[in-house]
Amino acid sequence: MFVVIFGRLSCPFCVRAKQLAEQLEQAGNIEGYRYVDMPSEGVSKDDIAKTAGKPIHTVPQVFVDEQHVGGFTEFDQFVRDHQLLSTSSTA
């Protein structure tokens, strides 16, 4: 399982999504992750919308094995639903 997170470094939910992916990687529950800083890599919400197949209004946007999961809340729920960590990071 590989996770890709599109976000901005100034976004607190993006930081939380990245931390959750790091926890998953450290626990050995994913093969790895890539964090894409949208401004520095020239990626727009429209670019992500093309891949996700629907309009994107917020960041982060998380993909697991190329499947769009959603934002941080949906990613956290995905981790819970698949029991990938004993506890997830929703605070």
Phi and psi in radians as a Rosetta constraint file:
Dihedral C 1 N 2 CA 2 C 2 CIRCULARHARMONIC -2.145 0.35
Dihedral N 2 CA 2 C 2 N 3 CIRCULARHARMONIC 2.358 0.35
Dihedral C 2 N 3 CA 3 C 3 CIRCULARHARMONIC -1.952 0.35
Dihedral N 3 CA 3 C 3 N 4 CIRCULARHARMONIC 2.361 0.35
Dihedral C 3 N 4 CA 4 C 4 CIRCULARHARMONIC -2.141 0.35
Dihedral N 4 CA 4 C 4 N 5 CIRCULARHARMONIC 2.238 0.35
Dihedral C 4 N 5 CA 5 C 5 CIRCULARHARMONIC -2.051 0.35
Dihedral N 5 CA 5 C 5 N 6 CIRCULARHARMONIC 2.162 0.35
Dihedral C 5 N 6 CA 6 C 6 CIRCULARHARMONIC -1.779 0.35
Dihedral N 6 CA 6 C 6 N 7 CIRCULARHARMONIC 2.209 0.35
Dihedral C 6 N 7 CA 7 C 7 CIRCULARHARMONIC -2.885 0.35
Dihedral N 7 CA 7 C 7 N 8 CIRCULARHARMONIC -2.903 0.35
Dihedral C 7 N 8 CA 8 C 8 CIRCULARHARMONIC -2.257 0.35
Dihedral N 8 CA 8 C 8 N 9 CIRCULARHARMONIC 2.492 0.35
Dihedral C 8 N 9 CA 9 C 9 CIRCULARHARMONIC -1.121 0.35
Dihedral N 9 CA 9 C 9 N 10 CIRCULARHARMONIC -0.406 0.35
Dihedral C 9 N 10 CA 10 C 10 CIRCULARHARMONIC -1.469 0.35
Dihedral N 10 CA 10 C 10 N 11 CIRCULARHARMONIC -0.029 0.35
Dihedral C 10 N 11 CA 11 C 11 CIRCULARHARMONIC -1.672 0.35
Dihedral N 11 CA 11 C 11 N 12 CIRCULARHARMONIC 2.076 0.35
Dihedral C 11 N 12 CA 12 C 12 CIRCULARHARMONIC -1.100 0.35
Dihedral N 12 CA 12 C 12 N 13 CIRCULARHARMONIC -0.610 0.35
Dihedral C 12 N 13 CA 13 C 13 CIRCULARHARMONIC -1.244 0.35
Dihedral N 13 CA 13 C 13 N 14 CIRCULARHARMONIC -0.518 0.35
Dihedral C 13 N 14 CA 14 C 14 CIRCULARHARMONIC -1.155 0.35
Dihedral N 14 CA 14 C 14 N 15 CIRCULARHARMONIC -0.747 0.35
Dihedral C 14 N 15 CA 15 C 15 CIRCULARHARMONIC -1.075 0.35
Dihedral N 15 CA 15 C 15 N 16 CIRCULARHARMONIC -0.742 0.35
Dihedral C 15 N 16 CA 16 C 16 CIRCULARHARMONIC -1.136 0.35
Dihedral N 16 CA 16 C 16 N 17 CIRCULARHARMONIC -0.689 0.35
Dihedral C 16 N 17 CA 17 C 17 CIRCULARHARMONIC -1.110 0.35
Dihedral N 17 CA 17 C 17 N 18 CIRCULARHARMONIC -0.735 0.35
Dihedral C 17 N 18 CA 18 C 18 CIRCULARHARMONIC -1.107 0.35
Dihedral N 18 CA 18 C 18 N 19 CIRCULARHARMONIC -0.737 0.35
Dihedral C 18 N 19 CA 19 C 19 CIRCULARHARMONIC -1.094 0.35
Dihedral N 19 CA 19 C 19 N 20 CIRCULARHARMONIC -0.708 0.35
Dihedral C 19 N 20 CA 20 C 20 CIRCULARHARMONIC -1.130 0.35
Dihedral N 20 CA 20 C 20 N 21 CIRCULARHARMONIC -0.732 0.35
Dihedral C 20 N 21 CA 21 C 21 CIRCULARHARMONIC -1.102 0.35
Dihedral N 21 CA 21 C 21 N 22 CIRCULARHARMONIC -0.683 0.35
Dihedral C 21 N 22 CA 22 C 22 CIRCULARHARMONIC -1.095 0.35
Dihedral N 22 CA 22 C 22 N 23 CIRCULARHARMONIC -0.722 0.35
Dihedral C 22 N 23 CA 23 C 23 CIRCULARHARMONIC -1.098 0.35
Dihedral N 23 CA 23 C 23 N 24 CIRCULARHARMONIC -0.747 0.35
Dihedral C 23 N 24 CA 24 C 24 CIRCULARHARMONIC -1.094 0.35
Dihedral N 24 CA 24 C 24 N 25 CIRCULARHARMONIC -0.726 0.35
Dihedral C 24 N 25 CA 25 C 25 CIRCULARHARMONIC -1.157 0.35
Dihedral N 25 CA 25 C 25 N 26 CIRCULARHARMONIC -0.773 0.35
Dihedral C 25 N 26 CA 26 C 26 CIRCULARHARMONIC -1.111 0.35
Dihedral N 26 CA 26 C 26 N 27 CIRCULARHARMONIC -0.578 0.35
Dihedral C 26 N 27 CA 27 C 27 CIRCULARHARMONIC -1.384 0.35
Dihedral N 27 CA 27 C 27 N 28 CIRCULARHARMONIC -0.125 0.35
Dihedral C 27 N 28 CA 28 C 28 CIRCULARHARMONIC 1.355 0.35
Dihedral N 28 CA 28 C 28 N 29 CIRCULARHARMONIC 0.342 0.35
Dihedral C 28 N 29 CA 29 C 29 CIRCULARHARMONIC -1.648 0.35
Dihedral N 29 CA 29 C 29 N 30 CIRCULARHARMONIC -0.143 0.35
Dihedral C 29 N 30 CA 30 C 30 CIRCULARHARMONIC -2.361 0.35
Dihedral N 30 CA 30 C 30 N 31 CIRCULARHARMONIC 2.747 0.35
Dihedral C 30 N 31 CA 31 C 31 CIRCULARHARMONIC -1.307 0.35
Dihedral N 31 CA 31 C 31 N 32 CIRCULARHARMONIC -0.404 0.35
Dihedral C 31 N 32 CA 32 C 32 CIRCULARHARMONIC 2.826 0.35
Dihedral N 32 CA 32 C 32 N 33 CIRCULARHARMONIC -3.115 0.35
Dihedral C 32 N 33 CA 33 C 33 CIRCULARHARMONIC -2.612 0.35
Dihedral N 33 CA 33 C 33 N 34 CIRCULARHARMONIC 2.818 0.35
Dihedral C 33 N 34 CA 34 C 34 CIRCULARHARMONIC -2.298 0.35
Dihedral N 34 CA 34 C 34 N 35 CIRCULARHARMONIC 2.262 0.35
Dihedral C 34 N 35 CA 35 C 35 CIRCULARHARMONIC -1.778 0.35
Dihedral N 35 CA 35 C 35 N 36 CIRCULARHARMONIC 2.140 0.35
Dihedral C 35 N 36 CA 36 C 36 CIRCULARHARMONIC -1.839 0.35
Dihedral N 36 CA 36 C 36 N 37 CIRCULARHARMONIC 1.925 0.35
Dihedral C 36 N 37 CA 37 C 37 CIRCULARHARMONIC -1.385 0.35
Dihedral N 37 CA 37 C 37 N 38 CIRCULARHARMONIC 1.835 0.35
Dihedral C 37 N 38 CA 38 C 38 CIRCULARHARMONIC -0.976 0.35
Dihedral N 38 CA 38 C 38 N 39 CIRCULARHARMONIC -0.846 0.35
Dihedral C 38 N 39 CA 39 C 39 CIRCULARHARMONIC -1.078 0.35
Dihedral N 39 CA 39 C 39 N 40 CIRCULARHARMONIC -0.760 0.35
Dihedral C 39 N 40 CA 40 C 40 CIRCULARHARMONIC -1.288 0.35
Dihedral N 40 CA 40 C 40 N 41 CIRCULARHARMONIC -0.420 0.35
Dihedral C 40 N 41 CA 41 C 41 CIRCULARHARMONIC -1.780 0.35
Dihedral N 41 CA 41 C 41 N 42 CIRCULARHARMONIC 0.076 0.35
Dihedral C 41 N 42 CA 42 C 42 CIRCULARHARMONIC 1.180 0.35
Dihedral N 42 CA 42 C 42 N 43 CIRCULARHARMONIC 0.570 0.35
Dihedral C 42 N 43 CA 43 C 43 CIRCULARHARMONIC -1.756 0.35
Dihedral N 43 CA 43 C 43 N 44 CIRCULARHARMONIC 2.297 0.35
Dihedral C 43 N 44 CA 44 C 44 CIRCULARHARMONIC -1.839 0.35
Dihedral N 44 CA 44 C 44 N 45 CIRCULARHARMONIC 2.906 0.35
Dihedral C 44 N 45 CA 45 C 45 CIRCULARHARMONIC -1.087 0.35
Dihedral N 45 CA 45 C 45 N 46 CIRCULARHARMONIC -0.575 0.35
Dihedral C 45 N 46 CA 46 C 46 CIRCULARHARMONIC -1.119 0.35
Dihedral N 46 CA 46 C 46 N 47 CIRCULARHARMONIC -0.653 0.35
Dihedral C 46 N 47 CA 47 C 47 CIRCULARHARMONIC -1.080 0.35
Dihedral N 47 CA 47 C 47 N 48 CIRCULARHARMONIC -0.766 0.35
Dihedral C 47 N 48 CA 48 C 48 CIRCULARHARMONIC -1.192 0.35
Dihedral N 48 CA 48 C 48 N 49 CIRCULARHARMONIC -0.665 0.35
Dihedral C 48 N 49 CA 49 C 49 CIRCULARHARMONIC -1.036 0.35
Dihedral N 49 CA 49 C 49 N 50 CIRCULARHARMONIC -0.640 0.35
Dihedral C 49 N 50 CA 50 C 50 CIRCULARHARMONIC -1.095 0.35
Dihedral N 50 CA 50 C 50 N 51 CIRCULARHARMONIC -0.703 0.35
Dihedral C 50 N 51 CA 51 C 51 CIRCULARHARMONIC -1.302 0.35
Dihedral N 51 CA 51 C 51 N 52 CIRCULARHARMONIC -0.714 0.35
Dihedral C 51 N 52 CA 52 C 52 CIRCULARHARMONIC -1.296 0.35
Dihedral N 52 CA 52 C 52 N 53 CIRCULARHARMONIC -0.439 0.35
Dihedral C 52 N 53 CA 53 C 53 CIRCULARHARMONIC 1.416 0.35
Dihedral N 53 CA 53 C 53 N 54 CIRCULARHARMONIC 0.289 0.35
Dihedral C 53 N 54 CA 54 C 54 CIRCULARHARMONIC -2.761 0.35
Dihedral N 54 CA 54 C 54 N 55 CIRCULARHARMONIC 2.819 0.35
Dihedral C 54 N 55 CA 55 C 55 CIRCULARHARMONIC -1.078 0.35
Dihedral N 55 CA 55 C 55 N 56 CIRCULARHARMONIC 2.518 0.35
Dihedral C 55 N 56 CA 56 C 56 CIRCULARHARMONIC -2.046 0.35
Dihedral N 56 CA 56 C 56 N 57 CIRCULARHARMONIC 2.204 0.35
Dihedral C 56 N 57 CA 57 C 57 CIRCULARHARMONIC -2.035 0.35
Dihedral N 57 CA 57 C 57 N 58 CIRCULARHARMONIC -0.322 0.35
Dihedral C 57 N 58 CA 58 C 58 CIRCULARHARMONIC -2.328 0.35
Dihedral N 58 CA 58 C 58 N 59 CIRCULARHARMONIC 2.883 0.35
Dihedral C 58 N 59 CA 59 C 59 CIRCULARHARMONIC -2.191 0.35
Dihedral N 59 CA 59 C 59 N 60 CIRCULARHARMONIC 2.691 0.35
Dihedral C 59 N 60 CA 60 C 60 CIRCULARHARMONIC -1.347 0.35
Dihedral N 60 CA 60 C 60 N 61 CIRCULARHARMONIC 2.899 0.35
Dihedral C 60 N 61 CA 61 C 61 CIRCULARHARMONIC -2.181 0.35
Dihedral N 61 CA 61 C 61 N 62 CIRCULARHARMONIC 2.221 0.35
Dihedral C 61 N 62 CA 62 C 62 CIRCULARHARMONIC -2.019 0.35
Dihedral N 62 CA 62 C 62 N 63 CIRCULARHARMONIC 2.370 0.35
Dihedral C 62 N 63 CA 63 C 63 CIRCULARHARMONIC -2.125 0.35
Dihedral N 63 CA 63 C 63 N 64 CIRCULARHARMONIC 2.362 0.35
Dihedral C 63 N 64 CA 64 C 64 CIRCULARHARMONIC -2.058 0.35
Dihedral N 64 CA 64 C 64 N 65 CIRCULARHARMONIC 2.106 0.35
Dihedral C 64 N 65 CA 65 C 65 CIRCULARHARMONIC 0.847 0.35
Dihedral N 65 CA 65 C 65 N 66 CIRCULARHARMONIC 0.818 0.35
Dihedral C 65 N 66 CA 66 C 66 CIRCULARHARMONIC 1.195 0.35
Dihedral N 66 CA 66 C 66 N 67 CIRCULARHARMONIC 0.107 0.35
Dihedral C 66 N 67 CA 67 C 67 CIRCULARHARMONIC -1.741 0.35
Dihedral N 67 CA 67 C 67 N 68 CIRCULARHARMONIC 2.274 0.35
Dihedral C 67 N 68 CA 68 C 68 CIRCULARHARMONIC -1.223 0.35
Dihedral N 68 CA 68 C 68 N 69 CIRCULARHARMONIC 2.166 0.35
Dihedral C 68 N 69 CA 69 C 69 CIRCULARHARMONIC -1.689 0.35
Dihedral N 69 CA 69 C 69 N 70 CIRCULARHARMONIC -0.738 0.35
Dihedral C 69 N 70 CA 70 C 70 CIRCULARHARMONIC 2.290 0.35
Dihedral N 70 CA 70 C 70 N 71 CIRCULARHARMONIC -2.598 0.35
Dihedral C 70 N 71 CA 71 C 71 CIRCULARHARMONIC -1.535 0.35
Dihedral N 71 CA 71 C 71 N 72 CIRCULARHARMONIC -2.850 0.35
Dihedral C 71 N 72 CA 72 C 72 CIRCULARHARMONIC -1.059 0.35
Dihedral N 72 CA 72 C 72 N 73 CIRCULARHARMONIC -0.798 0.35
Dihedral C 72 N 73 CA 73 C 73 CIRCULARHARMONIC -1.033 0.35
Dihedral N 73 CA 73 C 73 N 74 CIRCULARHARMONIC -0.760 0.35
Dihedral C 73 N 74 CA 74 C 74 CIRCULARHARMONIC -1.196 0.35
Dihedral N 74 CA 74 C 74 N 75 CIRCULARHARMONIC -0.639 0.35
Dihedral C 74 N 75 CA 75 C 75 CIRCULARHARMONIC -1.128 0.35
Dihedral N 75 CA 75 C 75 N 76 CIRCULARHARMONIC -0.789 0.35
Dihedral C 75 N 76 CA 76 C 76 CIRCULARHARMONIC -1.049 0.35
Dihedral N 76 CA 76 C 76 N 77 CIRCULARHARMONIC -0.742 0.35
Dihedral C 76 N 77 CA 77 C 77 CIRCULARHARMONIC -1.159 0.35
Dihedral N 77 CA 77 C 77 N 78 CIRCULARHARMONIC -0.664 0.35
Dihedral C 77 N 78 CA 78 C 78 CIRCULARHARMONIC -1.016 0.35
Dihedral N 78 CA 78 C 78 N 79 CIRCULARHARMONIC -0.783 0.35
Dihedral C 78 N 79 CA 79 C 79 CIRCULARHARMONIC -1.087 0.35
Dihedral N 79 CA 79 C 79 N 80 CIRCULARHARMONIC -0.757 0.35
Dihedral C 79 N 80 CA 80 C 80 CIRCULARHARMONIC -1.122 0.35
Dihedral N 80 CA 80 C 80 N 81 CIRCULARHARMONIC -0.834 0.35
Dihedral C 80 N 81 CA 81 C 81 CIRCULARHARMONIC -1.068 0.35
Dihedral N 81 CA 81 C 81 N 82 CIRCULARHARMONIC -0.601 0.35
Dihedral C 81 N 82 CA 82 C 82 CIRCULARHARMONIC -1.674 0.35
Dihedral N 82 CA 82 C 82 N 83 CIRCULARHARMONIC 0.085 0.35
Dihedral C 82 N 83 CA 83 C 83 CIRCULARHARMONIC 0.861 0.35
Dihedral N 83 CA 83 C 83 N 84 CIRCULARHARMONIC 0.860 0.35
Dihedral C 83 N 84 CA 84 C 84 CIRCULARHARMONIC -1.445 0.35
Dihedral N 84 CA 84 C 84 N 85 CIRCULARHARMONIC -0.350 0.35
Dihedral C 84 N 85 CA 85 C 85 CIRCULARHARMONIC -2.404 0.35
Dihedral N 85 CA 85 C 85 N 86 CIRCULARHARMONIC 2.695 0.35
Dihedral C 85 N 86 CA 86 C 86 CIRCULARHARMONIC -1.148 0.35
Dihedral N 86 CA 86 C 86 N 87 CIRCULARHARMONIC -0.587 0.35
Dihedral C 86 N 87 CA 87 C 87 CIRCULARHARMONIC -2.457 0.35
Dihedral N 87 CA 87 C 87 N 88 CIRCULARHARMONIC 2.541 0.35
Dihedral C 87 N 88 CA 88 C 88 CIRCULARHARMONIC -1.764 0.35
Dihedral N 88 CA 88 C 88 N 89 CIRCULARHARMONIC 3.129 0.35
Dihedral C 88 N 89 CA 89 C 89 CIRCULARHARMONIC -1.693 0.35
Dihedral N 89 CA 89 C 89 N 90 CIRCULARHARMONIC 0.307 0.35
Dihedral C 89 N 90 CA 90 C 90 CIRCULARHARMONIC -1.154 0.35
Dihedral N 90 CA 90 C 90 N 91 CIRCULARHARMONIC 2.242 0.35
